[in-house]
């Protein structure tokens, strides 16, 4: 299937659509978990296959669905994003994404809610300061008490970066510069939130069904 997508630096691109539509495939091609059979993926005109994986992935911050939190305190969990970070840098990153109130973390964050673990992961990525951000945001089960902090943290994280978000909760991507509705490996709709709602197409139906479920 042909996907033609051009992204300007600093823009936030959201990928939505049914399970198995090809959203994760696009992300995997971008970060070279596997390569394209035809065509190319380029960053600033450079084919991703022509640079080393180390160089490519140093430019990228990737957050997947299962946020890994290891035993130890929050500070050390955040420091994993930049091993030579100062304590001041760690505190600043934590405050920026509203993750500074947590103290001790048990193995895999068992004492923390899903939202709190996500905020720690935000701080970790912010500390690494990647040019390109990839989020399989997986916030469908986030508890309401951290939802507001999560949204504020996400907004801070996206600032000034080229970002790709696989969106499950449409509320998190309403402000994206571009939303791509993916189905059967193709972009079937593309535009911002208001434009896509006005078209009354696939995105509009997805949006209506999600909010109908919330109202019930």
Number of C-alpha atoms within 10 A of each C-alpha: 9 9 12 8 9 9 14 10 14 16 18 24 25 29 24 26 22 13 11 12 16 20 26 15 14 18 20 15 15 22 20 16 10 12 15 14 6 8 10 13 19 13 13 8 7 11 11 20 15 9 10 10 13 8 10 17 15 14 15 20 21 18 20 13 11 12 17 15 23 16 14 15 16 25 20 17 20 28 22 18 20 16 11 9 14 11 12 9 16 24 17 17 27 26 14 20 25 24 27 18 9 16 11 12 20 14 12 14 22 13 12 16 15 17 21 23 22 28 28 27 25 28 32 26 23 27 23 20 19 19 15 24 22 24 19 20 19 18 17 10 11 16 14 10 11 18 16 13 17 24 17 15 24 22 14 16 22 20 12 13 16 19 26 26 25 24 22 19 17 18 12 18 22 14 16 19 17 21 27 23 23 24 18 14 15 16 22 15 18 18 18 18 20 11 14 20 17 10 12 13 13 18 26 17 11 18 17 14 11 15 12 10 8 8 6 5
